Amino acid sequence: MTAFPSVPDQLATVAALDALLAGHGISYWLFGGWAVDFHAGRVTREHADIDIAVWAVDHGHLRALSSAVTRGRIVPRRARTATRGMSAPVCGSR
């Protein structure tokens, strides 16, 4: 497998996004390149973004979290009950 220098940082970003959204009770689904990689069970290339979808009811909450993250004021409200790796489902859960 090709080694991509930024993959550890990219995986850490995906894990941080998962923890943040799960910590705030927001279900999400990966799309695009990361969804392909999680389905394949391996990283196939470097990624420039993370494509997700959320329920419409959570859109406002996601926007508020996004705004707070850019200001550095986010702390997950509840602890995770499970961890995820590359073998995890493509869907985040509440």
C-alpha positions as CSV (number, residue, x, y, z in Angstrom):
1,M,0.0,0.0,0.0
2,T,1.2,3.5,-0.8
3,A,2.2,5.5,2.3
4,F,0.6,8.9,2.4
5,P,2.4,11.3,4.8
6,S,-0.7,13.2,5.9
7,V,-2.9,10.1,6.5
8,P,-2.3,10.0,10.4
9,D,-3.4,13.6,10.6
10,Q,-6.3,13.0,8.3
11,L,-7.5,10.0,10.3
12,A,-7.1,12.0,13.5
13,T,-9.4,14.7,11.9
14,V,-12.0,12.1,11.0
15,A,-11.8,10.7,14.5
16,A,-12.1,14.2,16.1
17,L,-15.2,15.0,13.9
18,D,-16.8,11.7,14.9
19,A,-16.2,12.4,18.6
20,L,-17.5,15.9,18.3
21,L,-20.7,15.0,16.5
22,A,-21.3,11.9,18.6
23,G,-20.6,14.0,21.7
24,H,-23.4,16.4,20.7
25,G,-25.9,13.7,19.6
26,I,-25.6,14.4,15.9
27,S,-26.0,11.4,13.5
28,Y,-24.0,11.7,10.3
29,W,-23.0,9.8,7.2
30,L,-19.7,9.9,5.4
31,F,-19.7,10.5,1.7
32,G,-17.1,10.9,-1.0
33,G,-13.5,9.6,-0.7
34,W,-13.6,8.9,3.0
35,A,-16.8,6.8,2.6
36,V,-15.0,4.8,-0.1
37,D,-11.9,4.3,2.1
38,F,-14.0,3.2,5.1
39,H,-15.9,0.8,2.9
40,A,-12.6,-0.6,1.4
41,G,-11.1,-0.8,4.9
42,R,-8.0,1.0,3.9
43,V,-6.8,4.5,3.0
44,T,-6.6,4.7,-0.8
45,R,-5.4,8.3,-1.2
46,E,-4.9,11.6,0.6
47,H,-8.0,13.6,1.1
48,A,-8.6,17.4,0.9
49,D,-12.0,17.4,2.7
50,I,-14.5,15.3,4.7
51,D,-18.0,15.0,3.1
52,I,-20.8,14.4,5.5
53,A,-24.6,14.5,5.6
54,V,-26.7,15.1,8.7
55,W,-30.4,15.0,9.4
56,A,-32.1,18.3,8.5
57,V,-33.2,18.7,12.1
58,D,-29.5,18.8,13.1
59,H,-28.4,21.3,10.5
60,G,-28.7,24.3,12.8
61,H,-26.9,22.6,15.6
62,L,-24.1,21.6,13.2
63,R,-23.7,25.2,11.9
64,A,-23.5,26.4,15.5
65,L,-20.9,23.7,16.3
66,S,-18.9,24.6,13.2
67,S,-18.9,28.3,14.2
68,A,-17.8,27.4,17.7
69,V,-15.1,25.1,16.5
70,T,-13.6,27.9,14.4
71,R,-13.5,30.1,17.5
72,G,-11.9,27.2,19.6
73,R,-14.7,26.9,22.1
74,I,-15.9,23.3,21.6
75,V,-15.8,20.6,24.3
76,P,-17.9,17.5,23.8
77,R,-20.8,17.4,26.2
78,R,-20.7,13.6,26.9
79,A,-18.2,10.9,26.8
80,R,-18.0,8.4,23.9
81,T,-19.2,4.9,24.7
82,A,-17.4,3.2,21.9
83,T,-14.4,3.9,19.7
84,R,-14.2,3.6,15.9
85,G,-11.5,2.4,13.6
86,M,-11.3,1.8,9.8
87,S,-13.6,-1.2,10.3
88,A,-16.3,1.0,11.7
89,P,-19.6,1.5,10.0
90,V,-19.7,4.5,7.6
91,C,-22.5,6.0,9.7
92,G,-21.9,7.9,12.9
93,S,-24.6,7.2,15.5
94,R,-26.2,8.9,18.5
